[in-house]
Amino acid sequence: MNNRLETERRLRMRLFRNLVLLLNMLLLTGITHLAAADKKIISTAADLKQDITSILQRRVCKEGKTGVFIQDLESGEILIDSNGDRPLMPASNQKIISTVGALGILSPQYLFNTSVYYSGSMDQGRISGNIFLVGGGDPFLTKEVLWKIAERVYAMGVRSVSGDIVTDGHYFDDKGYPDDDWKRITMPLWYNAPTGGIAFNFNAISVIASPGSKPGDPAKITIDPPLEYFEIQSTATTGLPKSKVTLILDIKESSEKCIIIIKGKIPVNISPQTYYRHIKSSQEYAGHSFRYLLQQVGVLVGGDVRQGKKGNEAKEIYVNNSLPLSELLRSANKFSNNFMMEQIVKAVAAESCHCSGSTRFGMQKIREFLATVVHLDTAGMVLSDGSGLSRLDRVSPRQMAHVIRWTLNESDFAPEFMTCLPIAGVDGTMKRRIAKHPNKRMIRAKTGLINNVVCLSGVVDGRRGKGLVFSIFINQNKGRHGESKKVQDDILESMLDYWVRHENNHAAFN
């Protein structure tokens, strides 16, 4: 009897659970159908225009200055033109302009050189004279690359240098910043690092702060790379558990020393905190780093580190070639590296004038390329820097779209350009944008963000010369960066929905 009652009870419980699951499935199905019903179907150009016009009515667009231009890649038909001719701040979308100019003027296979020479004489591995590190503007002269150069010097038989390490950065002019607007950022942050004819490790250092074993203990500070050139002056201490990190960093530089000043507190029992700061004295930084690495591989240096110019009598030891320009531009655009792009613009100048490269002349040559080769109407454009950090830059959405469309349709470096652009939901600065959209990989776009400015330009699809080019500039958004990105993402999804249906309909018709 008891067994039968227990069996019946279990059957009722099972039926009840199945009923609950069925109701949940029906409820979810209904919600999904309602959501699908509410979602607008964008199958025509008119639908696309209506949807984007509605998006542009949001607060962040109406209260600020917004320009949107969308064009069919193949036919050139203009689908959306909302303030398309209005010159606006492009932020890092400026890198598209610089990328196209650099690929066109220098070529995708262009290489930067970093060379090592010596003066005096060399006998049985001993150089009686100086050793010269001559920069060619390589924007990717990292620790690994400079280590390889030091190893090659050792492999060429050099064992000691009686004189100095002399850095020659005359390939570029001595202006670290492209324009005065860069100086509005007073902190030495990694993204406003100055340029240099020879510049090591993006002209940046890593400062790592770790707590002591108990509150009140001095904080542990390390610097990468660990050069004698750096002097740490720290009053930072270990704070209480769960307290806030209040560390403040400052840098003071001279020809002999770079002083890292650190104060504040770091809570006990938290992981090390890493801070990236730039170095203004690029030649001293590169020279001291080279000396350190030479000594690491077994080359003794008796003299000091100083700036100078290689004489004609100097003898070559080794020449290092950089990665091809196309690969450097991929890094510069995928991760929006301002320093790398400014180095590349100065190389455009140096190669064009056969003199010390400057930002002003580099952007002038790029502007000429746009006008004469790309056939762009450059009226209203202000090209003050190569990266878009300057608030003096001005480009209209139509001009940006024209540059992208010309590059994809008419240039011989369209594949290299496409590989430079971040892919939505996949990599670079687009990794978290529309990441859940099933067709996200069709979007390749360059992001741009400075205070009160959010921009996005790129291409939808682009295969076989078909797709959409777009440029979305939102200026004066009162710091509403999240709202601005939502506007852009919604426009991206509208374009994707339109384009996928457009292509499916076209395929069905044919």
N, C-alpha and C positions, 0 to 999 in steps of 0.2 A: 504493500500500500504506500509506504513512504517513498519507495523507489519510483512508483508511478507518478506521484505528486511532484517529486523532484524533476522528473523528465519533462512533465507538462510545464513546470515553471521555467525550465531552461528553454523550451520551445517558444514560450511567450516572450521571453527576453530577447531571443534571437530575432523573432518577428518584429519586435519593437525597434531593435537596432537597425534592421533592414529598412523599416519604414522611415526612421529618422534619416538614414543615408539617402533614401530615395527623395524625400522632401528637400534635403539640402541640394541634391543634384538638380532638381527641378528649379529651385530658387536661384542657384548659380546660373543655370541655363537661361532663366528669364532675365537676370541682370545683364548677362552677356548680350542677349538679344536686344535689350533696351539700350545698352551702350552702343551696340552696332547701329541701332536705329538712330540714335542721337548723333553719331559721327557723320560729318558731312562727307558726301561722295564728291570728290574733285576729279572730274573726268574731262573737263574742257578748260580752255584758256580763260573763259568767262568765269567759271567756277573758281579757278585759281585766283583771279583778280579780286573777286568778291570776298574770298576767304582772307586773303592777305590785307585787303583794305580794312576788313573788320579787325584783324589783329593789330593794325597800326593805329586803331582808335584807343588803345590802352594808354594809361596815364603816362608811362615812361616815354612813350613816343610823342604824345601830344604836347607835353610840357617841355620837352627837350627839342633838339634839332636832329631829325632822323631823315636819312636818305636810303632808298631801296631801289635797286635796278636789277631786273632779271631778264635774260635774253636767251633765245634759242641758239644753241651752239652752232648748229648746221645752217639754218636759214637766216639767222640774224634778226628774226622777228622779236620785237620788244614786247614782253608779256607784262611786266610791271615797271613803271617809271614814276616813283614818288620822290620828288626832289632829287632826281638822278643827276642833275647838273650842278648841284650845290656843293662847293668845295668844303669839305669837313676834315676834321682830324682823323687820320686812318689808324692811329696807334700802330700796332705791329703788322697790320696789313700792308704797311709801307715796305715790309720785307719782300712782298711780291714784286713791287716795282724794282727793287734793288736786285732781286734774284734774276728777273728777266734781263735786266741791263747787264749784269755780270756774265750770265750765260752767253748773251749775244756778243759782248765785247771781248771777253777773255776766252771763251769756249768752255764746254763742260770738262774737257780733259786738262785744263790749266793746272799747273803745279806750282806751289810755293817752295822756295829754297831756303834752307838754313845752312850756313857754311862755317867751317872752321879753318883758320889760317894761322900761320906763325911767322914771326919776324926773327931776324938774327940767324943763328945756325942750329942745326940738329946733329948730334953725334952720339951714336949708340943709345938712342932713345932719350937723350937729354937735350931739351931745347934751351939754348942760351939766348933768351929774348922773351917776347910776349906771345900769348896765344889769343887769337881774335875769334869771337863768336859774332858772326855777321848775320843779321836778321833779314829775312825777305818777306816779313809780314804774316807768316804762317799763323792762322787763327786757331790751329789745333796743335800747338807746341806744348803738349802735355808732359807730365813727369815721365811717362813711359817713353815718349819720343826723345826727350832730352837725355834720358838714360841710355837709349840706343846710340845716340850721337857720341856720348862719353865712351861707351864700349868700343865704338868704331875707332875713336882716337887711340884708345889703348891697343886695339888690334893692328893699327898702322905702325905700332912700335914705340909710341910715345910713353915714357915712364916718368918724366919730371919736366917742370917748366920753371926756370929761374925767375922769370919776370911776372907780369901781371896778367890777369884775365881782363881783356879789353872788349867791351860790348859795343857793337856798331849797329845802331838803329836808324841810320840815315835813309833807309828805304822809304820811311814815312816822315812827315813833318813832326814838329815837337808839340803839336796841339793834341792833347789827350782827348778832349771832348769835341764833338762835332759843332756845337753851338753853345751860346751862353745859357739857353734854356735848360740844358742838362744840369747846370749848377743849382737849380732849384732843389735838387735832391742832395741834401747836405751830408747824409750818412754815406760812408764808403761801402755800399752794398754790392753784391756780386753782379746785379743786372745793370749797373751804371759804371762798370769798369772802364777806365780809359784805354785808348788804343796805344800801340807802340810798334815801331818797325821791328823790334824784337820783343816779344811778349810771351811770358811763360805761364802755362796753366790758367789761361783766360784772365791773367793778371789778378788772380784771386788766391786766397789762402783759406784753410779750414782751421778754426779755433774750437777745440773740444774742451768743454768744461764738465768735470765730474765732481760729485759731492765727496766730502770726507767721510770718515766712519761714524762721526756723531755731530750733532749740532754744535756750531761754534768753531769746528775745525776749518782750516783753510781749504778752499776749493782747489781741486787739482786741474791745472791748465796745461794743455799740450797744443802744439801747433804743427800742422802738416803743410809744407815740408819743414823738418826740424833744423833750420839754418841758424848759424851764429849771428847772422844779420838781424835776426829777430830777438828783441829783448822783451820779456814779459814783466809788466808791473801790475801785480794783482793784489787787491785788498778783498777779493771775493771770499765769502765764507759759506759754510754749510748751514742751511736753515732747518727749521722744525719740519717734522713729517707733514705732508699734505699742504704745506705753505706754497706760495706762488714763487715762480722763478722771476727774479728781479735783476738779472744780470744786464749790465750795460757795457758795451765795448766801444773803444775809440782807438784810433791809430795816429801816431805822429811819426813822420818820416824825415830822414836826412840822408846824405850821401853815405854815411857810415853805418847808420842804424835805422831799424824800423821798430818803433816801440809800440807794443800792444798793451793798452791800458784796460783793465777789467775791474769792475766793482759791482757790488750787489750780493745777492744770495741765491743759492741753489738748494732745494730741499734734500734732506738726507734720504737715501734709499731710492732715488729715481735714476733712470738710465742717463748716460752722458748726453749732453746737449751740444749740438754742432752749429756753429755760426760761420757763415761765409762772408768774407769781407774782401774788398779789392785793394790793390796796391797801386799808388800813383806812380812811384818810381819804377817803371817797368824794366828799364835796363839794369838797374842795380839788383832788382829781384831776380832777373834772368841770369845775371852774372854770378851772383852768390849761389844760386841753385846749380849752375853749371860747375862751379868750383867744388861744391859739395859732392856732386855726382862723379866728377873726375876722381876725387879722392876715394870715393867708394869703390871704383873699379881699379884703383891702383896707380893713379897718376898724381904725383905730388906737385903742388903749386906753391912756389916760394913767395910770390908777390901779392899784391892787393887786387881788388876788383874796381875797375873804373870805366868810364865812358871814353870813347875815342873813335877814330876812323881808320879803317884798314888802308895802309899805303899800297902803292902799286908794286912795291918790292916784296910784299908778303907772299908766302908760298902756301898753296892749298894742301890741306890734310884730308878733308872729307866734306862732301856736299850731301845733305839730306833732302829728299823730295817728300813733300806732303802727300796726303790723300788727294785724289782728283777733286777739282772744284765742285763737281756735281755731288760728290759724297759729303763734302763740307757743307754745302748748301742744304743738304738733307737734314743734317744735325741742326744747323742754324734755324731752319724753319719748323721742323718737327717739335723742337723744344724752345723755340722763340728766343734764341741766344743773341742778345743785342751786341755783345762784344764781337762775336764772330762776324756778324753782318757788317759792322763798322770797319773791321779789318779788311774785308773783301772789297768794300767800296773804295777804300784808300788804295788797294791794289789796282783797281780799275784806273785810278788817277795815275799811279806810278808807272804802269805799263803804257798809258796813253801819252804821257809827257816826258818819260824817261828822266824823271826828276823825283824829288821827295814827294810822295803821294799825300794829298790832302782830301778831306771830306768834301770840301766845296768844289774842287775840280772833278772829283769822282762823280758827284751827283750832277754836275754840269754835263759830263760826258754821257751819263745815263739819260738825262733829259733830251740831249741831242739824238741819242739812239731811239728813244721813244717817238720823237717827232719825225725823224727821217726814215727809219726802218719800220717801226711799228705803225706809222702813219696816225699817230695820236695827236689830237688837238690838246696841247698842253696849257691852254689858257686857264688861269686860275690856280694852276698847280704850284705848290711851294714844297721843294724837296730840300729840307734843311739838314736831315740826317738820313742814314740808310736803314735804321732799325725801327723808327717810329716812336722812340721814346720822347723825342722833342714834341712839344705842343705847338711848334711853329709850322709843322707839316700840314699841307692841305692837298687833298685829292678828292675828286667827286666819285660817287659810286659808278657813274657811267664810264669814267676814265679807267677805273679799276677793272670793270667788266670787259672793256675793250682790250686791255692789256692781256687779260687771261684768255679771251677768245682768240686774239691774234696768235698768242703763243701756242695754243692747242691746234689751231687750224693751219697756220702758215710757217711757224718756225721749224728748224731742224733739231730743236732740243726739247720738243714736247714731252717725250718719255722721261727725260731727266727732271723736267719741271713737275710733272705729275707725281713722281716719287718723292719730291720735296714736301708735298702737302700732307698734313696729318689726316688720317682716316677716321671718320666719325665712329665712336664706340670701340676703337681698336688701339690707337697709339697717339703719342705726342700730346699736344694740348687739346686734342679732340677726343681723347680716350673716354671721357665721361659724358660726352654729348650724345643725345638720342641713342644711348647704348642699347636700349631694348627694342628699337625699331628693327623689323626683319630685314629691311633693305638699307641699313645704316652704312654698309661698306660702299654704297654708291656715292657717298658724300666725301669729297676731299676738299678741305678748306683751311685757310689760315685764320687763326684767331688774333684778336688784338684787344688789349686792355691797359689803359692808364686811368688815372683818376677822372671819373665822370665820363668816360668814353669806353664803349664796347663795340667792337667791329668784327665782321666775319665776311670773308670773300672766298669764292672757290667755284667748284663745278659739281653738278649732279651727273653721274654716269661718266660721260666723256668717251666711251668706247666707240670705235668706228666713226669718230667725228660727230657723234650725236649726244645730245644732252642739254643741260641748261648751265649757263654761267650766271653768277649772282654776286651782288655786293650789298651788304647791309651795314650801314653806319649809324650808330646811335651816339650822339654827342649831348653834352649838358644833361646827363641823366640824374643829376643830384645824388650820385653815389649808389643808385639803384642797379647795381651790377647784376644781381640775381634776376630781377624783373627783365632786364635787357636781354640776358641770355635766354630767358623763357620765350621772349618774343622771337628771337632768332631761331630757337629750336622748333617752335611752332611753325615758322615759315619754312624751315627745312623739311618738316614732316609734310606740309602741304605740297611743297615742290616734289617730294618723293612720291606721294600718292598720285599726283597729277602725271608725273613722268612714267610711272609703272603702268598706269591705266592707258596712257597715251601710246606707249610702246606695245602693250598687249593688243590694243585695238588696231594699231597699224599692222602688227604681225598677222592678226586674224583677217584683216582686209586683203592682205597680199597672199 
